[in-house]
Amino acid sequence: MAKAAGKTSYPKERIRILFLENISDVAVEKFRAHGYDKVGKISKALTEEQLIDEIKDVHILGIRSKTQITPKVLAAAKKLQAIGCFCIGVNQVNLSAATENGVVVFNAPYSNTRSVAELVIGASIMLIRRIPDKNKAAHEGNWMKEAKGSYELRGKTLGIIGYGNIGSQVSVLAEAMGMKVLFYDVETKLPLGNAEDAKSLKTLLQRADVVTLHVPETDHTKNLINKTNLKYFKEGAILINYARGEVVDLDALAKALKSGHISGAAIDVYPWEPEKNGDTFTTPLQGIPNVILTPHIGGSTEEAQQNIGDDVSNKLFNYLEKGITFGSHTVPALALPPQEGSHRILHIHENVPGVLSEINTQLSNHKINILGQYLKTNDAIGYVVLDVDKQLSDRAVELLKHVKGTIKVRMLY
């Protein structure tokens, strides 16, 4: 029966998979190696209208951060089983609508943390040594050999706002460079190494020589670094934002840089970003000395893309072929070991009283034996994995389709 878990009742050659935004070929190759032939790849994000046209017959959708999955898109995706976000976040997906439609949503929250963490340390070194200015001068034929305004990281204090997966890795690397580490997080976090909890944002900003942001984009973090908070920074401090574009008020930052209160900045994310390579890009920070501007490439390394491709692909395979939903942001996380001599059915339903009872009653009344059953719910929906007798599995699927509150039913194998 272990082999059967690698098969699906719906032929693999009919399962359509669509990858957008130039997702790593690692993912494409992994799906094809698993026997999925209908794998399409588009190098850019699609508009809502374009996506509605493309998604009608798609079973698995792979996206990155620019593609917006709206309720209208999900309503048009009648065959969609799962969305793989090949990136850290899932805020580009309307999770409420995905939940209501029984669409599983996966991402890769840890796969590019090292890439971002290394770049934060690299940017810190470049800025504290004022390398951007010296590099620009050298390219223009101007020899600028001087120590004035250049410092070492060793002995300086790094302030980390957001002590999650990336922030904590930055903490470890910074200590290895000889830095003191302060962090601030809205949730209680266990410090790594000798890192110290600053207890308040204001305290961190007042003490840090370099401030780096690693927070999600929420109503509470929008313009977290604004003209008021910029006044709390130490004179000559450095700001690094590799988190989300809405977290920093760039106009206020530009003024602080021009006045000299902030001595340097590295910005990788912006409130507005171009759709594709080659498009015109503008920001208030252009042309300001000792500022590093990068085009949202904090997590863009070959290693990170391969890790993301592996991670999300494996989650999608586990759901497609085993019904496993660990890592899902919509359907409750659930797994059931293979059951010999059975067919597996997946049932996603509204989380209302009596569904499981009705499932069991319907199957019992028709003398369909349940060999294995797992249920898990969240606030909105419930997810049941059922192993039933092979001889009566088709009948079971039809019965389960008519259970009150049913969203999706699928024979897995």
C-alpha positions in Angstrom: 0.0 0.0 0.0 3.0 2.3 0.5 3.3 2.5 -3.3 -0.3 3.5 -3.7 0.4 6.6 -1.7 2.5 7.8 -4.7 -0.6 7.5 -7.0 -3.7 9.7 -7.2 -7.1 8.6 -8.3 -7.1 11.6 -10.7 -4.5 10.7 -13.4 -1.3 12.7 -13.1 -1.2 13.4 -16.8 -4.5 15.4 -16.4 -3.4 17.5 -13.4 -2.5 20.9 -14.6 0.2 22.9 -12.7 0.9 26.6 -13.4 4.0 28.5 -12.1 4.2 32.3 -12.4 6.8 34.9 -11.7 9.8 32.9 -13.0 9.7 30.3 -10.2 12.9 28.3 -10.0 13.2 25.4 -12.5 13.9 23.2 -9.5 10.2 23.1 -8.8 9.3 22.5 -12.5 11.8 19.6 -12.7 10.6 18.1 -9.4 7.0 18.0 -10.6 8.0 16.5 -13.9 10.2 13.9 -12.2 7.1 12.9 -10.1 5.1 12.2 -13.3 3.3 15.5 -13.7 3.6 16.4 -17.3 1.2 19.4 -17.6 3.5 22.0 -16.0 3.3 25.5 -17.4 5.6 28.4 -16.5 5.1 32.1 -17.0 8.0 34.4 -16.2 5.9 37.3 -14.9 3.0 38.0 -12.6 -0.5 38.2 -14.1 -3.2 40.8 -13.6 -6.5 39.7 -12.0 -8.2 39.5 -15.4 -5.3 37.5 -16.9 -5.2 35.1 -14.0 -8.9 34.5 -14.1 -8.5 33.4 -17.7 -5.5 31.2 -17.0 -6.6 29.5 -13.8 -9.9 27.9 -14.8 -8.4 24.4 -15.4 -5.5 24.7 -13.0 -5.2 22.3 -10.1 -1.9 23.6 -8.5 -0.8 27.2 -8.7 2.7 28.4 -7.9 3.4 32.1 -7.3 5.8 34.5 -5.6 5.1 37.8 -4.0 3.6 40.0 -6.8 0.7 37.8 -7.9 -2.5 38.8 -6.1 -4.9 36.0 -5.4 -8.2 37.7 -4.9 -11.7 36.3 -4.2 -12.6 36.8 -7.9 -9.6 34.7 -8.9 -10.5 32.0 -6.4 -14.1 32.0 -7.5 -12.9 31.3 -11.1 -10.6 28.5 -10.0 -13.1 25.7 -9.8 -10.4 22.9 -10.0 -7.8 24.6 -7.8 -6.6 22.3 -5.0 -3.6 24.2 -3.6 -1.5 27.3 -4.0 2.3 27.2 -3.4 3.8 30.6 -2.4 7.4 30.2 -3.4 8.5 32.9 -0.9 8.4 33.8 2.7 5.0 35.6 3.0 1.4 34.8 2.1 -0.1 38.3 2.3 -0.5 38.3 -1.5 -3.2 35.6 -1.1 -6.7 36.4 0.3 -6.5 33.7 2.9 -10.2 34.0 4.0 -11.4 33.4 0.4 -8.9 30.5 0.0 -10.2 29.0 3.2 -13.8 29.3 2.2 -13.0 27.6 -1.1 -11.0 24.8 0.5 -7.8 25.7 -1.2 -4.6 24.8 0.7 -2.0 27.5 0.8 1.7 26.7 1.5 4.8 28.9 1.6 8.5 28.6 2.6 8.9 30.7 5.7 12.5 29.6 6.5 14.2 28.9 3.2 15.8 32.2 2.4 16.5 33.4 5.9 20.3 32.9 5.6 20.4 34.9 2.3 18.7 37.9 3.9 20.8 37.6 7.1 24.1 37.6 5.3 23.1 40.6 3.2 22.2 42.6 6.3 25.6 42.0 7.7 27.2 42.8 4.3 25.2 46.1 4.0 26.2 47.0 7.6 29.9 46.7 6.7 29.5 48.7 3.5 27.6 51.5 5.1 29.7 51.9 8.2 32.8 52.1 6.0 31.0 54.5 3.6 31.9 52.2 0.7 29.0 53.4 -1.5 30.5 56.9 -1.6 34.1 55.6 -2.2 32.9 53.2 -4.9 31.0 56.0 -6.7 34.0 58.3 -6.6 36.3 55.6 -7.9 34.0 54.9 -10.8 34.0 58.6 -11.6 37.8 58.7 -11.5 38.1 60.4 -8.1 40.6 58.9 -5.7 39.0 59.1 -2.2 41.5 57.3 0.2 40.5 58.5 3.7 39.5 57.0 7.1 37.2 59.9 8.1 33.7 58.7 8.8 34.7 55.0 8.4 34.3 52.6 11.3 34.5 48.9 12.2 31.4 46.9 13.1 33.2 45.3 16.1 32.0 46.9 19.3 29.0 48.6 17.7 25.4 47.9 18.8 23.0 46.3 16.3 19.3 46.9 17.0 17.0 44.2 15.5 13.3 45.1 15.2 11.5 41.8 14.8 13.3 38.8 16.4 11.9 36.0 14.2 13.5 33.6 11.8 15.6 36.2 10.0 16.1 38.6 12.9 17.5 35.8 15.2 19.9 34.6 12.4 21.1 38.2 12.0 21.7 38.3 15.7 24.0 35.2 15.7 26.0 36.6 12.7 26.3 40.0 14.3 27.7 38.6 17.5 30.2 36.6 15.5 31.4 39.9 14.1 31.9 41.3 17.6 28.8 43.4 17.8 26.5 43.9 20.7 22.9 42.9 19.9 19.7 44.5 21.1 16.3 43.3 19.8 12.7 44.4 20.1 9.7 42.2 19.3 6.0 42.6 20.2 6.1 39.0 21.4 8.3 37.5 24.1 11.3 35.9 22.5 14.2 33.9 23.9 17.5 35.7 23.2 20.2 33.9 21.3 23.8 34.2 22.5 24.3 37.4 24.4 21.5 39.3 22.7 19.5 41.6 25.0 15.7 42.4 24.9 15.4 46.2 24.6 11.9 46.1 26.0 10.8 49.1 24.0 11.3 50.4 20.4 12.4 53.8 21.7 15.1 52.3 23.9 16.4 50.2 20.9 16.5 53.2 18.6 18.3 55.4 21.2 21.1 52.8 21.8 21.7 51.1 18.4 24.4 52.2 15.9 22.8 50.1 13.2 19.0 49.3 13.1 17.7 46.5 10.9 14.0 45.7 10.3 12.5 42.2 10.2 8.8 42.6 10.7 5.7 41.6 8.7 3.5 44.2 6.9 0.5 44.9 9.1 -1.5 47.9 10.1 0.7 48.2 13.2 4.0 48.1 11.3 3.0 50.6 8.5 5.4 53.6 8.7 6.8 52.1 11.9 9.9 54.1 11.1 8.5 57.6 10.6 9.6 61.2 11.3 8.9 60.8 15.0 10.8 57.6 15.5 13.7 58.8 13.3 14.3 61.5 15.9 15.1 58.8 18.5 17.9 57.3 16.4 21.5 58.0 17.6 23.2 60.7 15.6 25.0 59.1 12.7 23.1 55.8 13.0 22.4 53.5 10.0 19.0 52.0 9.0 18.5 48.8 7.0 15.2 47.6 5.7 15.0 44.2 4.1 11.5 43.5 5.5 8.5 45.2 3.9 8.2 48.3 1.8 5.4 50.0 3.9 7.4 49.8 7.1 9.5 52.9 6.5 8.4 56.4 5.6 10.9 57.0 2.8 10.2 60.7 2.6 11.0 61.1 6.3 14.1 58.9 5.9 15.3 61.0 3.0 15.1 64.2 5.1 17.0 62.5 8.0 19.7 61.3 5.6 20.1 64.7 4.0 20.3 66.4 7.4 23.1 64.0 8.5 21.1 62.7 11.5 21.1 59.2 9.8 24.5 58.5 8.2 23.5 55.7 5.8 20.7 53.4 4.7 20.2 50.1 2.8 16.7 49.7 1.4 15.6 46.6 -0.5 11.8 46.9 -0.4 9.5 49.8 -1.3 5.9 50.9 -1.0 5.6 50.6 -4.7 7.7 48.3 -6.9 7.9 47.9 -10.7 6.1 44.9 -12.3 9.1 43.6 -14.2 12.7 44.0 -14.8 13.5 47.1 -17.0 10.6 49.1 -15.7 11.2 52.6 -14.5 11.8 52.9 -10.7 11.7 56.0 -8.5 12.3 56.6 -4.8 13.0 59.7 -2.7 16.3 58.1 -1.7 17.9 58.2 -5.1 21.0 60.3 -5.3 21.6 60.5 -1.6 25.1 59.7 -0.4 25.9 56.4 1.5 22.6 54.8 0.5 22.4 51.3 -1.0 19.3 50.7 -3.0 18.6 47.1 -4.2 15.6 45.8 -6.2 13.9 43.4 -3.6 16.7 40.8 -3.8 17.3 40.2 -0.1 16.3 36.5 -0.4 17.3 36.1 -4.0 20.3 33.7 -4.1 20.7 30.5 -6.1 20.7 28.6 -2.8 17.5 30.3 -1.5 15.6 29.7 -4.7 16.6 26.0 -4.7 15.6 25.7 -1.0 12.3 27.4 -1.7 11.7 25.2 -4.7 12.3 22.1 -2.7 10.3 23.1 0.4 7.1 24.3 -1.3 7.2 21.5 -3.9 7.5 18.9 -1.2 4.5 20.4 0.7 2.5 20.3 -2.5 3.4 16.7 -3.3 2.5 15.7 0.3 -0.9 17.2 -0.2 -1.5 15.9 -3.7 -0.4 12.4 -3.0 -0.9 11.8 0.7 -3.4 14.5 1.9 -0.9 16.0 4.3 -1.5 19.6 5.1 1.4 20.5 7.5 2.5 24.1 6.7 -1.0 25.1 5.4 -2.3 28.6 6.2 -5.9 27.7 5.4 -6.9 24.0 5.7 -6.0 22.6 9.2 -2.7 20.8 9.5 -3.3 17.0 9.4 -1.6 13.8 8.3 -2.7 10.1 8.4 -0.3 7.2 7.8 -1.1 4.9 4.8 -3.7 2.3 5.5 -3.3 -1.0 3.7 -6.2 -2.2 1.6 -8.1 1.1 1.6 -8.9 4.1 -0.5 -8.3 7.5 0.9 -10.9 10.3 0.7 -10.3 14.0 1.6 -13.3 16.0 2.9 -13.1 19.7 3.5 -16.2 21.3 5.0 -17.5 24.3 6.9 -16.8 24.1 10.6 -20.4 23.6 11.8 -21.7 21.2 14.4 -22.7 17.7 13.2 -20.6 17.3 10.1 -18.5 14.4 11.4 -21.6 12.7 12.8 -23.3 13.0 9.5 -20.3 11.6 7.6 -20.2 8.6 9.9 -23.9 8.1 9.8 -24.1 8.2 6.0 -21.2 5.7 5.6 -22.5 3.4 8.4 -26.1 3.4 6.9 -24.6 2.2 3.6 -22.4 -0.3 5.3 -19.1 1.4 4.3 -16.4 0.5 6.7 -14.0 3.2 7.9 -10.5 1.8 8.4 -9.0 5.1 9.5 -10.2 8.6 10.2 -8.6 11.9 11.2 -10.3 15.3 11.8 -9.0 18.7 12.5 -10.7 22.1 12.4 -9.9 25.8 12.6 -12.3 28.7 13.1 -13.7 28.5 9.5 -13.4 24.9 8.2 -12.8 21.3 9.1 -10.6 18.7 7.3 -11.3 15.0 7.4 -9.1 12.3 6.0 -10.9 9.0 5.6 -9.6 5.5 4.7 -12.5 3.3 3.5 -13.0 -0.1 1.9 -11.8 -0.1 -1.7 -14.9 -1.8 -3.0 -17.2 1.0 -1.7 -15.0 4.0 -2.1 -16.8 5.5 -5.1 -20.1 5.2 -3.3 -18.5 6.9 -0.3 -17.3 9.9 -2.3 -20.8 10.4 -3.7 -22.4 10.3 -0.2 -19.8 12.7 1.2 -20.5 15.3 -1.5 -24.0 15.7 -0.2 -23.1 16.1 3.5 -24.3 19.5 4.8 -21.5 22.1 4.7 -19.3 20.2 2.3 -16.8 22.5 0.4 -14.6 19.9 -1.4 -14.4 16.1 -1.6 -11.5 14.3 -3.4 -10.6 10.7 -3.8 -6.8 10.7 -3.1 -6.0 7.1 -4.0 
